[in-house]
Amino acid sequence: MADIVKPAKLSDLLRRPQIQYPAWIDPVILPKGGVAIFGGHSKIGKSFMALEMGRAVATGDCLFGYGEFRATEGRVLYLEREIGEYGLQKRGLKVFAGENLDRIADNIWYVSQDPALDLDTHAGVQTIGDHIASTGANVVILDPISHMHSGDENDNTQMNKIFSAVEYLRHQFRNQGLSFVIAHHFGKPPNGKHAEGYDHLSMHNFRGAGKFAS
């Protein structure tokens, strides 16, 4: 039988020292056990952003070198299905320039262009889970998520299946504080008079179903 959660006094909670929310990148940019999703238009640098988040966690350094964006050192698994090893190496050499690669060798891993990495198949989820287990990853980067399923991005039901797979993996590896970083594409921006008032940073710019903005 599950433990019964009993009511507690709010006054007791308020009297305690303030709780610091656990995060791989503070201030709660990437919560431990959470999901961070970001996006942008094509060729805007999403893979650079994903690699920089991976670098920060792998080194325990600040994100972008900015002192307020503090990272906790952990292990990263970078799964990519778009740029290939050539593109990954080219971007990685820039992002990791000056880093001691020997020191972080066990802290950041990658799998490139593996068609088995599908979040909408049992085998694909199992493969990703196996990679998480073998690397001891605390953070998994999916770049981009649109290449890791065969469903209709505009169908909320099908996209719910994708996010359910992410939730399943987070639960399976909750003892590792497993978090996901998800890169996704924005839809094409409007042209002409329709571009007036367009918010380039809106969560509603994500391509596909509203699930990506929720």
C-alpha positions in Angstrom: 0.0 0.0 0.0 1.3 3.5 -0.9 2.2 5.8 1.9 -0.5 8.2 2.9 0.5 11.8 2.4 -0.8 13.7 5.5 -1.6 17.4 5.6 1.2 19.6 6.9 1.1 23.1 8.4 2.1 25.8 5.9 3.4 27.9 8.7 6.0 25.2 9.4 7.1 25.2 5.8 7.4 29.0 5.8 9.6 28.9 8.9 12.2 26.6 7.3 15.3 27.9 5.5 14.3 28.6 1.9 14.5 25.5 -0.3 16.9 25.7 -3.2 15.4 24.0 -6.2 17.9 21.4 -7.5 19.0 22.1 -11.0 21.8 21.1 -13.4 21.9 24.7 -14.6 20.7 27.5 -12.2 18.7 29.5 -11.8 16.3 26.6 -12.7 17.3 26.8 -16.4 17.6 23.0 -16.4 15.9 21.5 -13.3 17.1 18.1 -12.1 14.5 15.6 -13.3 13.0 18.3 -15.5 12.7 19.2 -19.2 14.0 22.2 -21.0 12.8 22.9 -24.5 14.1 25.6 -26.8 13.8 26.3 -30.4 14.5 28.7 -33.3 14.4 29.0 -37.0 16.6 27.0 -39.3 20.4 27.7 -39.2 20.0 30.0 -36.2 22.4 28.0 -34.0 20.2 25.5 -32.1 22.9 22.8 -32.1 25.5 25.3 -30.7 23.0 26.1 -27.9 22.5 22.4 -27.2 26.2 21.8 -27.2 26.9 24.7 -24.9 24.3 23.4 -22.4 26.1 20.0 -22.6 29.5 21.7 -22.1 28.3 23.6 -19.0 27.0 20.4 -17.3 30.0 18.2 -18.4 32.5 20.8 -17.0 30.4 22.2 -14.2 31.2 25.6 -15.6 28.8 28.5 -16.1 26.5 28.5 -19.1 28.0 30.9 -21.7 30.6 31.8 -19.1 28.0 34.0 -17.3 28.4 33.8 -13.6 24.7 33.8 -12.8 24.1 30.7 -14.9 25.8 28.2 -12.6 26.0 24.5 -13.6 26.4 21.4 -11.5 28.8 18.9 -13.0 27.2 15.7 -14.4 27.1 13.4 -17.3 25.6 14.3 -20.6 24.3 12.1 -23.5 23.9 14.1 -26.8 21.6 12.4 -29.3 21.6 14.0 -32.7 19.8 13.2 -35.9 20.5 16.2 -38.1 24.1 17.5 -38.4 26.0 14.2 -38.4 29.5 13.6 -37.1 31.1 16.2 -39.5 28.7 18.9 -38.3 29.0 17.8 -34.7 32.8 17.9 -34.8 32.8 21.3 -36.4 30.5 22.8 -33.9 32.0 20.9 -31.0 35.5 22.2 -31.7 34.2 25.8 -31.3 32.1 25.2 -28.2 34.7 23.1 -26.4 37.7 25.2 -27.4 40.1 25.5 -24.5 38.5 22.8 -22.5 40.5 19.9 -21.0 39.0 17.1 -23.1 40.7 14.4 -21.0 39.1 15.7 -17.8 35.6 15.6 -19.3 36.0 12.5 -21.4 33.6 10.4 -19.2 31.2 13.3 -18.8 29.8 13.8 -22.3 28.8 11.1 -24.9 27.1 11.2 -28.2 25.2 9.1 -30.7 24.9 10.5 -34.2 22.4 9.7 -36.9 21.1 6.4 -35.5 17.7 5.7 -37.1 16.9 3.5 -34.1 16.5 6.5 -31.8 12.7 6.8 -32.1 10.6 8.0 -29.2 7.4 6.5 -30.7 8.5 2.9 -30.8 9.2 0.5 -27.9 12.5 -0.5 -29.4 13.6 3.1 -29.8 12.8 4.0 -26.2 14.5 0.9 -25.0 17.6 1.8 -27.1 17.7 5.3 -25.6 17.3 3.8 -22.1 20.2 1.4 -22.7 22.4 4.4 -23.7 21.4 6.3 -20.6 22.2 3.3 -18.5 25.6 2.6 -20.1 26.8 6.2 -19.9 25.2 7.0 -16.5 23.8 10.2 -18.1 22.2 12.8 -15.9 21.2 15.0 -18.9 20.0 13.8 -22.3 20.0 16.2 -25.2 17.6 15.5 -28.2 18.6 17.4 -31.2 16.2 17.9 -32.8 13.2 16.1 -31.5 11.4 16.3 -34.8 13.8 13.7 -36.2 13.2 11.3 -33.4 9.7 10.1 -34.3 7.6 9.4 -37.4 4.4 10.9 -36.1 2.4 13.9 -37.3 3.8 17.0 -35.5 0.5 18.7 -35.8 -1.4 15.9 -34.0 -1.5 16.5 -30.2 -2.4 12.8 -29.5 0.7 11.6 -31.4 2.9 14.2 -29.8 1.6 13.2 -26.3 3.0 9.7 -27.1 6.5 11.3 -27.7 6.4 13.3 -24.4 5.0 10.2 -22.6 8.2 8.4 -23.7 10.3 11.2 -22.3 8.4 11.1 -19.0 8.8 7.3 -18.8 12.6 7.6 -19.2 12.8 10.4 -16.6 10.9 8.2 -14.2 13.1 5.1 -15.0 16.3 7.1 -14.2 14.9 9.4 -11.6 17.7 8.3 -9.2 20.1 10.0 -11.6 18.2 13.2 -11.6 17.7 12.7 -15.3 16.8 15.8 -17.2 16.1 16.3 -20.9 17.1 19.2 -23.2 14.9 19.3 -26.3 15.7 21.3 -29.4 12.9 21.9 -31.8 12.3 24.0 -34.9 10.1 27.1 -35.2 7.6 27.4 -38.0 8.2 29.9 -40.8 7.6 33.5 -39.7 4.9 35.5 -41.4 5.7 37.9 -44.2 4.5 41.3 -45.2 1.8 42.9 -43.1 1.2 39.7 -41.3 4.7 40.1 -39.7 3.6 43.2 -37.8 3.7 42.4 -34.1 5.3 39.0 -34.6 7.0 37.9 -31.4 10.2 36.0 -32.4 10.6 34.6 -28.8 7.0 33.3 -28.4 6.6 29.7 -27.3 3.8 29.5 -29.9 6.4 29.7 -32.6 7.2 26.0 -32.2 6.4 24.0 -35.3 3.5 21.6 -34.9 1.1 20.8 -32.1 0.4 23.1 -29.1 2.0 20.4 -26.9 5.4 21.9 -27.6 4.4 25.2 -26.0 2.6 23.7 -23.0 
